Amino acid sequence: MPDFDPIPIAEEIIAARAAGARLAPFTGRVPGFGFDEAYQVAGIVACRRAARSPVAGRKIGFTNPALWEAAGLTHPVWGTMFEETVTRTGPGGETPAIDMAGSVEPKVEIEVVVVLRSVPERGDRGAAVARHVAEIGFGFEIVDSPYPGWNMRPADAVAAGGIHHGLAVGPTVPVTDPDATAAAMAALTVSMTLAPAADPAAAEHVADGEGRMVLGNPLDAVGVLVEMAADRGSPLAAGEIVTTGSLAPPLAAAAGELYRAEAGGGALPAASVVLR
């Protein structure tokens, strides 16, 4: 839209996030609001946030093609993560925590997380992507919709930074055999449990997931993200953390919960997160 001004929308999103307030979807009130406009808004929001907290990496969403038709999509979407939104497993294996303060309608997703050694080439998939990965493991992402009842279109999600609230990175392992890593991710299965943080022994099974639900292979999602971010003038860099999309349906999340994920066959280290 030639007369589109992304700044007022970006400022509205920033103010709503700061206040924990809700927003009416922009796709329903800004004529012609689509992905081009949404990424302009997201870029401003990201620049404002990066002024106080360095960029830690990127997230990719809507990576299950089975959901695309209902959402009016033909491809995933992506957003930016920051050092202040990412927490990691402690050096002694301490469980990371995510602060839920300010969240509105949060959900938790279990994802494969990679740390880039270098940036994959355009067109890389599977093992070709794994050759650029330094470490790989599970991560828990908290996604939070400022749009009531999660009533939004994908462009609304993009504008709101990919609805990213926080990421907890579990234990990671180095990638030493790219071919084996790619095969393991394609065949990956995961089981997730939930317990009160005050009573970990009371864990109950809540979800199962599979690597193939993420564009066929979570490493393929990294390759797609590399291309999408570059096409928007925001190429990835070595050292960035990348979350590859939810392996299982997102679950409503709240402070006081403890989630744990275990991979079938020990393909990745088990991971946990406490929500505070």
N, C-alpha and C positions, 0 to 999 in steps of 0.2 A: 504494500500500500504506500503510494508516494508521500502521503501526508501523515503517515503513522509516526507517532512520537512514543518511543518505548520508555522514556524516563518517568512519566507519571505512574505508569503501571509498575515499573520496578520499585518506585518509592512506596507504592501501596503495598506491595508484597513485603518489602523490608519492614514497614511499620506494623503490618499484621503479624509477621513472625516475631517481632520484638515484643508484641503485646499478647501473643498467644491467641490472636483473634482469627475469625473466620472470614473467608472471601467468597464472593459470588464468582463463578467461573467466567473468565474473560471471553471464552468462546461464545458465551450466551449474551454478552453485552457490548462487545467491541466488534463491529461489522468487519468481516474478512480476517479475523484473528486466526492465524494458522502457524505452522512451524517456523516460517521465516521470522514472523513477528515474535514468536515465543522465544526463539534463540537469541534475538536481539535483547529482549528483556532479561533473559537468564544471564547473558554476558555482562550486563550492567550490574545485576545483583551480585554476580561472582566477583567482579572487580571491586565493588564496595566492600565485600566480605574479605577478600584477599588483602585489603589494605590493613586489616588487623590480624589476619591469620593466614599463613602461607598455604597455597594449594598443596594438598597431599596426594591427590589423584582424581580418578574419574569413576563414575558409576554408569552402567548401562542398564536399561530397563525395558520391559515388554519384550523379553527375549524368548518367550514361548509363542511360536507362530500360530498355535491353535487358538490364541486369543486375539489375533490380529483382525479378523473379519468383524467381530463384534465391536472392536474399538475403532474401526475404520483405518487400520494401519497396513502398511506394506513393509515396514522396517521397524527396528527398535528405536529408542530415544536415549539420550544420555544427559548427565549432569556432572557437576563438580563437587569434590569433597575437600575439606580443609583440615589443617592440623588440629584445630579446636573441635572438630567433629569426629576425629578418628582416635581410638584407643587401642592399645595392643596388649597382648599377653605379657606379663611381667617376666623379668629375666629368670626368676625362680619358678616359672609356670603359674604365677598368680592369675586368677580369673579376671579378665578385664570387665569394666563396668561402663554402662552408658547412662548418662544423666537424662532423665525423661522430662525435666523441667521445661516448660514452654511448649511441649507437644500438645496437639489438639485431638487428633484421632489416629494415634500411632499403631503401626503394625510391625511385626518382626519377620524378616526373611533370612533364610539360610542360603549362603552363596559360596561359590568358589572365589577366592581372592588370590591375585597374583601381584608380585612386585617385579616390575620390569627391570631387567639388566640393560636392555637397549630397546629401541622402538622397532616393532615388526615392520616389514615392508608391505606396501599395498598388495593385497591379494593373498597374503600369508594366512594359512589356516592350520589347525592341528599341530603337528610336530614342528612345522615351520615357525609357528608362533612360540611354541615351547622353547625353541632355541634362544629366544630373547627374554625368557623368564628366569629371574634369579631364584625366587622362592614362590611356593604355592601352599595354600592351606584353606581352611574354612573361615568364613567371616559371618557375623550377624549384622545385618543392616536394619536400622529402624527407619522406616519410611512414614511420613506423617502428612496427611492431607489437610490443608487449610480450607478445603472446599467441603461443606457439610455433607456427611454421608458418603464421602468419596465420589460425589457427583461431579464428574469432570470429564473432559476429553484429553487425549494425550498431549495436545498443545498446552493445556492448562498445567499439566504436570511438568512439562519442560520449563515453562515460565517460572514455576516455583522451585527451580533448581533440581528438577528430577525428584521432588518431594523427599529429598534426603534430610534426615535428622541426625543420624549418627551411625558409626560403624565400629564394631569391635572385631579386631583381627585375632584369630586363634593362633595356636602354634603353627609355624610354617616349616617346610622342608625344602632343601635346595633341589633344583632340577638338574640332574646329572645325565639323564637319558631321555632326551626329548621324545623319541618314538614311544617309549614305554609310558611316559607321562600322558601323551596324547591318547593312547589306547586306554589308560586307566580312567581318564576323565570322560571318555565316551561311554564307558561301562559303569561309571560311578553311581552308587546308590548311597542314600543317607537316611538315617533315622533320627528323629528329634524328640526330646523329652522336655517336659516342663515341671518345675517344682517351685514351691515357695522358697525364696532365697534364705529364709530362716530355717528351712527344713529340707535340705537337699535329698534326704533319704525318701521323701514322699514323691519322688519323680513319677510322672505318668507319660506314656507315649502319646504324642500329639500329631505327628506328621511323618510322612515318608516322601522322599524326593529322588530324582534321577538326573544325572548329567545330561542325558540326551534331550531333556526338556528345554535346555538352554541352547537353542540354535543347533541342536545335535551334539554339541560338545562345548563346554565352557571356554575352551581355548579359541574356538571359532568366534565366540562373542568378542574376545579381545581383538581379533583381527578386524571384525566389523567396526568396533569402536574406534580403532586407529584410523580407519578411513572416514568415518562420520565426523570425528573431531577435526581432522585435517581439512575436510571439505567446508567446515564452519570457521576456518581460520584459527583454530585453537589446537594445534597438534600436541600429541602426548610427548612426554620426555622420559628419559631413563630415570629410574628411581621412583616413578609414580606407582601408587597402589591402584589396582583396578578391581572393582567388583563386577562379576560377570552375569548377574541376574539370578532371580530366585529359583532354587531347585525344587521347591515345594510351594503350595499355596500360602500366601502371607497369613499370619495369625494376629488377631488383636493382641496388643501388648500393653502392659502396665507396670509401674514401679513395684518392686517387691518380688519380681519373678526371676527365676533362674532357668535358662535354657541350655541344653546340651545337645550336641550333634555328634554322631558317630558314623563313619564311613563303612560300608560293607567291605569286608576283606582288608580293612586297615589301609585303604588306598590313600587316605589323608589322616593326619593326627586328629583325634577327638578334640572338640572345642566347646567352650562354655562362655556364657555371658550373664552378668547380673544387671538387671534394670533397676535403677535407683531414682 
